[in-house]
């Protein structure tokens, strides 16, 4: 027993003598990296914990109830959705909400918002949003619009940028490029739509496997009717809009997927030529919805642009 005790004490002592000083320095350097990583992870965890959770509310604008989701703290970022609407708070909004107060309304006519009798066309929609900005007293707004929402954002910006700090157009509708047809979304079946929206086959299959509830189908039909009201003829563009894009006087970022089959990337080039000083970012291996299909590259590109716009 005594010998066993002596042996157990001798082992750590021998290990200390065997470890050269140079090795000890290396050991300290190696242990520093995990400590830094732990500190970074802890900081990120605190930021995530302190980030306000998204809220849902309804406000009244021009006699109509408008459904809005919000999250995050910082300068306001107003996201305008496309023809399919926004069924939930998306991961991209969590990412953006780390630095911005993200506001995501259902357009009037769409989703959980009312269907105003006075809203007849895209011009009415633009003026509605100018009233919404005033109603919420939003200033220095980073306006982001995808597809149909990009068209609405353009119609807002050519009318007034008084409350807008920057404009981000994501696969935006609104203009027509001669000889470059867009997909006719009103005539596409579900499989054609899924394959036009995405490049990633997993996302395509997920979309095709969805089984909407009766309530969700009601929303889908409501959104289709609303889109047709705004963009049936001519198909999702304003033939006069291109003449007024010179009025946009805020930093403008154009984001496009390189494989967009709904609105081809050529339209991104056209917008860049029409909007003075605008920047074009093309995201590789991406379809019509960069914010969903390539969330991280999308957030990186948008965040970098917004930081410079600030």
N, C-alpha and C positions, 0 to 999 in steps of 0.2 A: 504493500500500500504506500509506504514511504517513497519507494522508488518511482511509483506511478505519479505521485505528486510532483517529484522533482522533474520528471519527464514532461509533464504538462506545463510546468513553468518555463522549462528550457526552450520549448518550441517557439513561442512568440519572441523570446529574447534572441534566439538564433535568426529568426526572420528579420528582425530589426537590423542586426549586424550585417546580414547578407544584402540588404537593400542599399545600393550605392546612392550617393546624394544626387547624381544626375538623374537617376531613375525616379527619385522622389519628386524632383521638379517636374518631370514629365507627367507623373501621376497627378500632380496638382493641376497642370494644364488640361489634362483629359477630363478631370472632374468639373472644371469650370464650365464646359459647354452644356452638360445637362442642367447645371444650376441656372444658366442663362435661359435655357429653354423652358425650365419650370417657371421662372419669373415671367417670361413672355406669355406663357399659357395662363398663368394666374391673372396677369393684367387683362388678357382677352376675356377670361371668365368673368372678371369684375365688370368689364365693359358690357358684356352680354347680359349679366344679371341686372345691371343698372339701366339697361335700355328699356324704355317703356313698352309694354306689350301693345299690339295694335288694338284699336278700339273701333266700334261700329256705331254709327249714329245716323239720324235723318234730320236734314235741315229743310226749311222752306224757302224757295227762291221763285219769285214771280208767281206765287200761288201754287207751286208744284213741290211735292216732297221728293228730295234727292237723297239717295243712300250713299254714304261715304265711309270708307275705311281710312284710318290714320295710324301712323306709328313713327317713332323716332323723335329726335330733338335736333334743331338746327334751322338753317334756312329752308323755306318751304320748297318742296319738289312736288309739283302737280303732275300725276301720271294719267294720261288719257288713253283709254283702252281701244282696241280694235273692234271689228265687227262681231267677234265671238263673245265679247264681254269679258268680265273678270269674275269667275265664280268663287274665288277665295283669295286670301292674302298669300301671295306667292313668295318663294324663297328669295327672289331677286329684291323684293321690297325689304326683307329683313336685312339684306346686305346694304342697301342704300340708306336704310333707316339708322345705320350706325353713325352717319354724319349729317343726315338731313331729316326734316319733318316731312315724311312721305304722305301725300294725300291722294287717295284713289277713289274717285266717285264713279258710280254707275251713271252714264250719260242719261239725261232725260230721254224717254222712249225705251230705254234699255234696262235689263236686269230688274233690280228691286226699286228702281226709281219710277215716278209717275210718267204718264203719257199725256203731255200737255196738248190741248187743242190748238194752241197758238204756234206750235213748233212745226213748220212746214218744210224747211230745207236747211242746208248747211250754214247759210247766212244766219238764220235764227239761232242755230246751235252756237255759233261763234259769239253772237251778242249775249246769249245766255251765260256763257263762261266769263265774259267780261263783267257781267252783273254778279256772278258767283265770287269772283275775286274781290269785288267791292263789298259784297255781303260779308265775307269772311275777313275782310280787311287784310288781305295778303299782299305783301310787297316784296320786291326782289325775288320773285318766283322763278325757279328753274322749271320750265315747262317742257315736259317730255311726252311725246305722242307716238304710238305705234299704229301703223297701217291707217285705218279710218281715223284713229286718234291723232295720227300725224297730220292728216288733212285738216282736221278741226284745229289743231295747234297752228297750222299755217294761216288759216282763215282768221284766227284770233290775232296773230302777230301782225298781219298786214293792216289790221284795223287800229290796234293800239298795243304798244309795248311799254306803256307807262308803269305797269306793275310787274313787268317781266324782266328778269336779269339775264337769262340765257334760254336758248331753244335747242332741244334735241329731237331730231326726226329719226324714227326707227322704221325702216321699210315703209315710208310714208306714201299714201295715196294723194290725190289732189290735182295732178297734172297728167297730160298725155304726151308721150314722145312718139312722133310719127314713125311708123314702121316697126314699133316695138310694142306688140300687144301684151296686155296683162291677162292673167287668168280670169275667166268668167266665173266668179265664185257662186253666182246664183244658179248656175247650170251644172255644178259639179256634184257627184255622188260622194258619200262619206269616205270611201277609199281614195278617190281622186283628191279630195280635200286634204286628207292626212298626208298623202305622199307629196302634195304640193307645199304643205306647211313645213315639213321636216325633212332633214337628210338622214338623221339617226333612225335606223330601222326599229330600235327598241321603242322610241317615242311613237313611231307610226303604229306599231302593234298595240301599244298601250291605248292609243286613241281609238283604234278599231275595236278593241276589246271592251270599251266602256259600255255600260248598260245604264243609261240615264233613267232616273225615276220619272214618274208622270209630272211632278213639279218641275224637275229639271228640263223636261221636254217642253213644258209651257214657256220657260225662260228662253230656251233655244229658238222656239218659234217667234217669240216676242222680239228677240234680237234680230232675227232674219227680216221680219217685217220692218223694223226700225231702219236697218241697213238699206233695204230696198227704197224706203221713203226718202232717204238722204242721197242714195247713189245709184238708182235704177237707170236713169237716162239723163245725161250720158253716164256711162259706167264709172262710178267712183272717181270722177274728176270734175273740176270747174274749168270750163274752157277759157275763162277770163282771168283765172288766178295767176297764171305765169306773168301777166303784165304788171302785177302789183307786188311781186316778191322783192323788188328793189326797196320796198318800204321797210323791210325787216332790218332793224338797226341794232340788234343785240347779237352777241357771240352765238354762232349756230353750228351745231355738230350733226352731221348726217351719218347714220349707222346702218349698214346693210349686210345681210348674209350673202356670201359669194355664190350660193346655190339657190337663191330665192326664186321659186317658180310661180309665186303669186304676182309679185311686182318685180320684174327683172332688175339686176344691179345697175343696168344702164340708166335707170331712173335716179339712182344716187348720183351718178356723174352729172345728169341734167340739173338736179337741184344745186349741186356745187357751182355750176356755171351761172345759175340764176340768182343765187343768194351771195352777195358780195362778202368776201372774207370767210366764208364757211369752210369747215373742215370735214373731210370724208374719211370714215373708218370702215373698211371691209373686213368682216369676220369670216375666217376660213371654215369650211365644212359646216355650213350653217344655212338654214332656210329662212322662212319669213318671220320667225319669232326668236330673234337672238337672245332676248331676255329669259327665254325658257330653255332653248336648246343649248346655248353656250353662255350660261349665266356668268361664270367667272370672267371670261374675256370681255363680256358685255359690261359688267360692273367695273372692271379695271379701266376700260376705255372711257366710259361715262364719267367715272370718278375723277380720272386724270383731267378730262376736259373741264368739268365743273370746278375743280380746284384752281385751274388757271383763269376761269371766268370770274372767280371770286376776287 
